[in-house]
Structures are given as structure tokens and as C-alpha cells.
Amino acid sequence: MLMMLGYCSNSPLRCANARSLKVLDEIDSCCPDYGLFLVPAQKLSHELRA
């Protein structure tokens, strides 16, 4: 099993996790509400700084 910190990649209109930009610690890189992939937390924070 793989654990990953990240943000839900779903539409913020459909998923509260995406809307809140809450960092999720989930198994197999999936958002628990919709099962969509997470955007890695490190990647997103790096892009926001750039």
C-alpha cells in the first residue's frame, strides 16, 4: 500500500475536499469521497511559489 499527501483533483463544485484544498493523507493516491487521484502536495506548493 502506498500513502500519499495531496489535494483532491475533482471539481471544487462537486467535492468539499477540492474546494477546501485540504491536504489528504490517503492510500493509493485517491480522494476518499470520489476516488479520484490526488495532486501531490509537494508539487502544488512548489507551483504556487513559482
C-alpha positions in Angstrom: 0.0 0.0 0.0 1.1 3.5 -0.9 0.4 6.5 1.3 0.3 9.9 -0.3 -0.2 13.5 0.8 -2.1 15.6 -1.7 -5.2 17.5 -2.8 -8.3 16.1 -4.5 -8.2 16.7 -8.2 -12.0 16.7 -8.5 -14.0 19.8 -9.4 -14.3 22.1 -6.4 -18.1 22.4 -7.2 -18.5 18.7 -6.6 -16.1 17.8 -3.8 -15.6 19.5 -0.5 -12.1 18.2 -0.3 -11.1 20.0 -3.5 -13.0 23.2 -2.5 -11.2 23.4 0.8 -7.7 22.5 -0.6 -7.5 20.2 2.4 -4.3 18.1 2.4 -5.4 14.4 2.4 -3.3 11.5 3.6 -4.8 8.7 1.7 -3.9 5.2 0.5 -3.2 4.7 -3.2 -3.3 8.4 -4.1 -7.1 8.6 -4.1 -9.6 11.1 -2.6 -11.8 9.2 -0.2 -15.1 10.9 -1.3 -14.9 10.4 -5.1 -12.0 8.1 -5.6 -10.2 10.5 -7.9 -6.5 11.0 -7.9 -4.7 13.4 -5.7 -2.5 16.2 -6.8 0.8 15.8 -4.8 1.0 18.3 -2.0 4.7 19.0 -2.7 4.1 19.6 -6.4 1.2 22.0 -5.9 3.0 24.0 -3.2 6.1 24.3 -5.4 4.0 25.6 -8.4 2.2 28.2 -6.2 5.6 29.6 -5.1 6.8 29.9 -8.8 
